[in-house]
């Protein structure tokens, strides 16, 4: 029926209750924790899952890092799967735009510098997706990898909006075993 309607059919497999949801949450939490460690190592204080509601825009910033000395914040968007690039860019832009007000409310500081960082799992599927969308993602996130971390570390003297970056981080569990990606079955798959 889906083929006749030229529609996609997404099947969700439930195994032992919410195990799949817990796995997705565990992957997201592992990436957030890895980002928090990296930001702390370069001098940022960190808050995780900072919720907001302003002018009808609602959501949460996955990781909000701030550095009082630099009067800087970094708004981090963590994705375990890059499903919709348009939705990711739009929502991250919203969070970066609202970041200064959120930082004022949460940490009592209005930053001079606002940086953005998109964090994705370091796996071949995600890298292929980023490569296919390079023209769009290069414009939105011109810095990659080590260059993005270096800019966050050296935001002294900059003003207004700092460059945005995209980094890939390895997804490992606390035991050090690589987490398995979630597989979605699409129309036409066997």
N, C-alpha and C positions, 0 to 999 in steps of 0.2 A: 504494500500500500504506500509506503514512504517513497519508493522509487516512482510510482505512478504520479505522485504529487510533487515530485522533485524536492522532497524534504529530507532532512537528516533525522535519523532515529538514534537517540542516545539511550543506551541501556545502563542502568545503575545496578551493580551487583551488590547485594547486602549480604555480608557474611558475619555471622555471630553478632548481630545487632549493629552497633555503630563502629565496627572495626575499621572500615574503609575511611569514615570521617576522622577517626582518631589517627589513622596513618597520615592523612593529609595534614591534619593539625600538627602532628609530630614533625613532619617535614618543614612546615612553615615555622614552627617554634625553633627548630634546629638552625634554620637560616637566620632568624632574628637573633638568636643567641650568638651565632658566629659574627654577625655584624656588630652587635653590642660589644663583644670582646675587642674587635678591631678598632672601633671608635674609642673605646676606653684607652687602648694602647697608644693612641695618638693625641690624648688629652681631652676628650669629650666626656661630659656627663651624659647619661642615657636614660630615657624613659621608653617603655615598650607599650604598644597598643594604646596610644593616647587618643581618646575619643574627642569628637567635636561635633557641634551643631551650630551653624551660623548661616543665617539668611536662607534657610531651607536646604543647605548643603550639610550632609551628615556622613559620618564615617569615622575611621580611626587611622592615625598615622602608625604604621607598623613599628618604626623605630624613630624616635626624635632625639637627636644628639645636639648638645649645645656646649659652647666654650665661652665662658664669661670673658676671658682675656682677649679673645679675638672678636667678641661681640658677634658670634656666628652661630647659626644653627644649620643642621643638615636634616632634611626630611627624606627618610628612607622608605621606599616602596619595595616590599618583598613579595615575589611571586614564585610559587612552586611550579607553575605552569603558565606559559605565555599564551593564553587562549585568545584574547581579543586585544590587539595592539591599540586600537582606537580607544577602547575603554580604559586600558592601562595608562595611556598618555593623558587622557582627559582627567582621570581621577588623581593622578600624581600631580598634574598641573594645579588642580584645585587645592591639594594639600600644601604644595609649595606656596601658592598665593596666600592661603590662610595661615601658613606657618608662623609669621611674625606675631599675629594676634594670639595664636594658640600658645606660643612660647611666653608671651607676656602674661597670660593667664596662669600657665603652669609653673614657670620658673621665675617670674617677676622681672624679666628682661626682654626688651624689644631689640632684636638683633639688627645690626647694620648689614649683615651678610646672610643670605639664604641660599643654601646649596641643595641640590637634589641628587639622590642616588637610587638607581634601580638595581636590585639584587635578584639574580636568577640562579637556579641550580646549574652546576657545572656538569652537564650531560650532553651527549651528542645530539639528542633531539632538540633541546633548547638552543644549542649553538646553531644548528641548521635553520631553525625558525628565525633566529636573529639575523643570520646571513641572508636569508631570503628577503627580509624586510630592512636590509641595511640602509637604503636611502632614507627611509622614514626615521629609523632609530638613530642613525648617525646625526641627523639634524636635531633630534630631541635630546640625545645623550652623546655629545661629541667626545667625551673622555671615556677611556676603557681601562679596566684593570688597575695596574700599578699607578698609572697617570691619575686616575680618579682619586685613589687614596692619597697620593702626593699632594694634589690640590687641596683636599680636605685638611691635610696636615699644615699647609702653608697659607691659610686664608688671611694672613696678616696684611693689613693695609688695603684690602679690596673693599669694595662697597657694592651695595644693592644686591643684585642677583649674581651669584657665582655660577660658573659652568656646572652643568649636570653631567653625571657619569653613569656608566653601566658596568657592573662587575658580575662575574660568575664565581660562585662559591661552591665548594664541594659539600654535598649532603651526606653527612655521616651520623650515625646514631651515637649515643653516649658510649656504647661498647666498641665503637670504631668500625662497625660493619656498614658498608655502603647501603643506604636505604634503596629499596626497589621502587621504581616509578610506577604510578598508577596507570593502568591501561584502560582506555575507553574504546569500546567497540562502536564503529561507525557503520553507516549504511554501506553495503557492498563488501564488508569484511567477512572473512570466514573463520 
